[in-house]
Amino acid sequence: MTTAGSLPISAAIIAHNSAPHLQRALASVDFCQERLVLDSGSTDGSIDLALETGARVEHQTFLGYGPQKQAAVALANHDWILSLDTDECLDEEARAAILKLDLSDPRACYALRRRTFIGGREMCHGPWARERLLRLFNRTTANFSPLEVHEQVLSQQRPTLLPGSILHASFSDCSDVIRRSLRYAPLKARILRRQHETAAAWTLPLRGGAMFLKSYLLQGGWRDGAGGFVVAVGRALDSTLPRAMVLMLEDRTENPREIISP
């Protein structure tokens, strides 16, 4: 058996102005033989912080989340990749589970449960409670999809779920959830337009309402109080705003309106 302590693993993290969380993320993967931070122009001290912890820092203009993570995987010194976002860290149970793994089979891949917090409160219900993310893989048999947002690791076989969790401290408060939906919307719209996916305008309120009800009622988001409500609102925005952007762009392209100056 070859364990993570003797088999080289590269922890790959993409970063941009990530100082509030980066040190915690890097500390949680200190058992990896390499910790690689691919920075896209931080100005908040993230680079110095990473170097102080012994991480290797490389630079790449942001390409979108999927392509950026692909670039980090390609730059790593080792084939086994442990991928974390800067606002994530492994708990002790996950660290212990990885150290016990037999990593001799490059086709193997491993997922972890992700526990997401808004402020200091965990969202224990709703869609986030069901997240299981493939984050440990061998780059000879798996890699990230090239999507600009909502990227995921594509593998040759089904991942094994490990004990422990990824702790996801991404949102400082409820308004941060909505800001994230607004920031991601143009990236999602670009993907939809490239894939020629569209929807009639009249379907948008139906789609948004269905997503809200699924998250808040069917998936039990209401049990998380105000946080669960905001997550449901975010889901409704995620499902409608990018499509509205595509419709607006197509309308301007197909029906240009002449601006008449007074």
NORMOCOR-V519726 format. One record per residue. N is the residue number from 1. PSI is psi in whole degrees, -180 to 180 (999 if undefined). NEAR is the number of other ideal C-beta (glycine too) atoms within 12 Angstrom. Layout:
n:N psi:PSI near:NEAR
n:N psi:PSI near:NEAR
//
This chain:
n:1 psi:136 near:13
n:2 psi:124 near:18
n:3 psi:168 near:20
n:4 psi:-25 near:33
n:5 psi:-23 near:19
n:6 psi:-23 near:18
n:7 psi:129 near:28
n:8 psi:129 near:24
n:9 psi:135 near:38
n:10 psi:120 near:35
n:11 psi:119 near:46
n:12 psi:123 near:45
n:13 psi:128 near:50
n:14 psi:144 near:45
n:15 psi:147 near:44
n:16 psi:113 near:28
n:17 psi:58 near:21
n:18 psi:19 near:35
n:19 psi:-39 near:26
n:20 psi:-26 near:19
n:21 psi:-18 near:31
n:22 psi:-42 near:40
n:23 psi:-41 near:29
n:24 psi:-42 near:27
n:25 psi:-45 near:39
n:26 psi:-38 near:37
n:27 psi:-33 near:26
n:28 psi:-14 near:38
n:29 psi:29 near:41
n:30 psi:-8 near:25
n:31 psi:-10 near:28
n:32 psi:145 near:38
n:33 psi:-18 near:26
n:34 psi:138 near:30
n:35 psi:111 near:39
n:36 psi:125 near:38
n:37 psi:118 near:43
n:38 psi:107 near:41
n:39 psi:144 near:36
n:40 psi:39 near:29
n:41 psi:38 near:18
n:42 psi:144 near:28
n:43 psi:12 near:14
n:44 psi:14 near:19
n:45 psi:4 near:18
n:46 psi:-40 near:33
n:47 psi:-47 near:27
n:48 psi:-41 near:19
n:49 psi:-44 near:29
n:50 psi:-43 near:34
n:51 psi:-38 near:21
n:52 psi:-29 near:18
n:53 psi:-1 near:25
n:54 psi:8 near:20
n:55 psi:155 near:36
n:56 psi:133 near:27
n:57 psi:129 near:30
n:58 psi:166 near:29
n:59 psi:139 near:23
n:60 psi:125 near:27
n:61 psi:139 near:15
n:62 psi:130 near:24
n:63 psi:-1 near:24
n:64 psi:153 near:28
n:65 psi:-47 near:31
n:66 psi:-55 near:27
n:67 psi:-35 near:26
n:68 psi:-42 near:37
n:69 psi:-34 near:43
n:70 psi:-40 near:31
n:71 psi:-40 near:28
n:72 psi:-42 near:43
n:73 psi:-43 near:39
n:74 psi:-32 near:22
n:75 psi:-17 near:26
n:76 psi:150 near:35
n:77 psi:-16 near:22
n:78 psi:155 near:28
n:79 psi:-33 near:27
n:80 psi:124 near:38
n:81 psi:129 near:43
n:82 psi:111 near:53
n:83 psi:129 near:45
n:84 psi:151 near:45
n:85 psi:162 near:37
n:86 psi:-23 near:41
n:87 psi:20 near:31
n:88 psi:158 near:38
n:89 psi:156 near:35
n:90 psi:141 near:42
n:91 psi:173 near:25
n:92 psi:-35 near:17
n:93 psi:-40 near:20
n:94 psi:-42 near:35
n:95 psi:-46 near:32
n:96 psi:-38 near:19
n:97 psi:-41 near:28
n:98 psi:-40 near:37
n:99 psi:-21 near:29
n:100 psi:-4 near:20
n:101 psi:147 near:32
n:102 psi:108 near:18
n:103 psi:30 near:31
n:104 psi:-18 near:15
n:105 psi:111 near:20
n:106 psi:-14 near:23
n:107 psi:-16 near:19
n:108 psi:151 near:28
n:109 psi:158 near:35
n:110 psi:140 near:40
n:111 psi:160 near:32
n:112 psi:148 near:37
n:113 psi:142 near:31
n:114 psi:127 near:34
n:115 psi:118 near:30
n:116 psi:140 near:36
n:117 psi:143 near:30
n:118 psi:113 near:33
n:119 psi:-126 near:21
n:120 psi:7 near:12
n:121 psi:127 near:23
n:122 psi:138 near:26
n:123 psi:99 near:39
n:124 psi:-6 near:25
n:125 psi:-174 near:27
n:126 psi:-170 near:36
n:127 psi:-31 near:29
n:128 psi:-24 near:35
n:129 psi:-15 near:25
n:130 psi:8 near:20
n:131 psi:126 near:28
n:132 psi:113 near:22
n:133 psi:131 near:35
n:134 psi:117 near:35
n:135 psi:-10 near:45
n:136 psi:119 near:43
n:137 psi:165 near:41
n:138 psi:125 near:33
n:139 psi:-10 near:31
n:140 psi:-16 near:19
n:141 psi:-4 near:21
n:142 psi:158 near:32
n:143 psi:171 near:30
n:144 psi:148 near:34
n:145 psi:158 near:22
n:146 psi:15 near:23
n:147 psi:143 near:26
n:148 psi:-24 near:30
n:149 psi:156 near:30
n:150 psi:40 near:24
n:151 psi:157 near:32
n:152 psi:159 near:26
n:153 psi:129 near:35
n:154 psi:124 near:22
n:155 psi:165 near:28
n:156 psi:-23 near:19
n:157 psi:166 near:19
n:158 psi:135 near:15
n:159 psi:150 near:26
n:160 psi:131 near:24
n:161 psi:124 near:21
n:162 psi:155 near:32
n:163 psi:160 near:21
n:164 psi:-178 near:28
n:165 psi:160 near:30
n:166 psi:124 near:40
n:167 psi:122 near:30
n:168 psi:97 near:32
n:169 psi:62 near:32
n:170 psi:-29 near:32
n:171 psi:123 near:28
n:172 psi:-31 near:18
n:173 psi:-178 near:19
n:174 psi:-38 near:26
n:175 psi:-27 near:18
n:176 psi:-32 near:23
n:177 psi:-45 near:37
n:178 psi:-41 near:25
n:179 psi:-38 near:18
n:180 psi:-42 near:30
n:181 psi:-41 near:32
n:182 psi:-37 near:21
n:183 psi:-36 near:20
n:184 psi:-21 near:28
n:185 psi:-46 near:29
n:186 psi:-36 near:22
n:187 psi:-42 near:30
n:188 psi:-38 near:33
n:189 psi:-39 near:29
n:190 psi:-41 near:20
n:191 psi:-47 near:27
n:192 psi:-42 near:30
n:193 psi:-40 near:22
n:194 psi:-33 near:17
n:195 psi:6 near:15
n:196 psi:36 near:10
n:197 psi:131 near:17
n:198 psi:174 near:23
n:199 psi:146 near:24
n:200 psi:145 near:14
n:201 psi:-35 near:19
n:202 psi:-18 near:13
n:203 psi:-14 near:17
n:204 psi:-47 near:25
n:205 psi:-33 near:18
n:206 psi:-44 near:18
n:207 psi:-46 near:25
n:208 psi:-43 near:30
n:209 psi:-40 near:20
n:210 psi:-41 near:20
n:211 psi:-38 near:31
n:212 psi:-48 near:31
n:213 psi:-39 near:23
n:214 psi:-48 near:24
n:215 psi:-45 near:37
n:216 psi:-39 near:31
n:217 psi:-60 near:21
n:218 psi:-39 near:18
n:219 psi:5 near:26
n:220 psi:21 near:23
n:221 psi:-27 near:35
n:222 psi:-23 near:24
n:223 psi:-14 near:21
n:224 psi:12 near:30
n:225 psi:-141 near:22
n:226 psi:-35 near:21
n:227 psi:-43 near:34
n:228 psi:-35 near:33
n:229 psi:-45 near:27
n:230 psi:-38 near:34
n:231 psi:-42 near:45
n:232 psi:-41 near:40
n:233 psi:-43 near:31
n:234 psi:-41 near:40
n:235 psi:-40 near:34
n:236 psi:-43 near:32
n:237 psi:-44 near:31
n:238 psi:-33 near:34
n:239 psi:-14 near:33
n:240 psi:-43 near:32
n:241 psi:-45 near:32
n:242 psi:-38 near:36
n:243 psi:-36 near:34
n:244 psi:-39 near:30
n:245 psi:-41 near:28
n:246 psi:-45 near:30
n:247 psi:-42 near:26
n:248 psi:-41 near:21
n:249 psi:-43 near:20
n:250 psi:-36 near:22
n:251 psi:-41 near:15
n:252 psi:-34 near:13
n:253 psi:-43 near:12
n:254 psi:-27 near:11
n:255 psi:67 near:11
n:256 psi:137 near:10
n:257 psi:129 near:9
n:258 psi:131 near:6
n:259 psi:120 near:7
n:260 psi:120 near:5
n:261 psi:144 near:4
n:262 psi:999 near:3
//
